[in-house]
Amino acid sequence: MTSNQRLKLFFISELATIFKILSTVILITIVLERVVGMELHKSYPFQGGYALIAWFLTSLLELSLRIFKLKLKKKYRQ
């Protein structure tokens, strides 16, 4: 595996980690808003149904990046 290929895999992995952290933060706000009853500030972008959609999309993006990384890793090893 060349250094350029390792660098691509590293950036994909880091991007997937960022999406995982973002989806965790959104999930925590969903729990705080719905279960605990905490009211979020009006400027917070992910409230109500939008929070569920944002959590689903970020989780899906994270999963697809991890799958893409595995496929690239398999391709680079051949």
C-alpha positions in Angstrom: 0.0 0.0 0.0 1.4 3.4 -1.0 1.5 6.4 1.3 -1.1 8.1 -0.8 -3.5 5.2 -0.4 -2.8 5.2 3.4 -3.6 8.9 3.5 -6.9 8.4 1.7 -7.9 5.7 4.1 -6.9 7.8 7.1 -9.0 10.8 5.9 -12.0 8.5 5.2 -11.6 7.1 8.7 -11.4 10.5 10.3 -14.4 11.7 8.4 -16.4 8.7 9.5 -15.4 9.4 13.1 -16.6 13.0 12.8 -20.0 11.8 11.6 -20.1 9.3 14.4 -19.5 12.1 17.0 -22.1 14.3 15.3 -24.7 11.6 15.3 -24.0 10.9 19.0 -24.4 14.6 19.9 -27.7 14.7 18.0 -28.9 11.5 19.7 -28.1 13.0 23.1 -30.1 16.1 22.3 -33.0 14.0 21.1 -32.9 12.2 24.5 -32.7 15.4 26.4 -35.5 17.0 24.5 -37.9 14.1 24.4 -37.2 12.0 27.6 -35.9 14.6 30.0 -38.1 17.4 28.7 -35.3 19.9 28.3 -36.1 22.9 26.0 -33.4 23.7 23.5 -32.5 27.2 22.4 -34.5 28.3 19.4 -31.3 28.7 17.3 -30.4 25.0 17.7 -30.9 23.6 14.2 -31.9 20.0 15.1 -35.2 20.1 16.9 -38.2 17.8 16.8 -38.6 15.7 13.6 -35.5 17.4 12.1 -33.4 15.9 14.8 -34.5 12.4 14.0 -33.8 13.0 10.3 -30.4 14.5 11.0 -29.5 11.6 13.3 -30.5 9.1 10.7 -28.6 10.8 7.9 -25.4 11.2 9.9 -25.5 7.6 11.0 -26.1 6.5 7.5 -23.2 8.6 6.2 -20.9 7.2 8.9 -21.8 3.7 8.0 -21.4 4.2 4.3 -18.0 5.8 4.8 -16.8 2.8 6.9 -18.1 0.4 4.2 -16.3 2.4 1.5 -13.1 2.4 3.6 -13.3 -1.4 3.9 -13.8 -1.8 0.1 -10.9 0.5 -0.6 -8.7 -1.4 1.8 -9.6 -4.6 0.1 -8.9 -3.1 -3.3 -5.5 -1.7 -2.2 -4.4 -5.1 -0.8 -4.9 -6.9 -4.2 
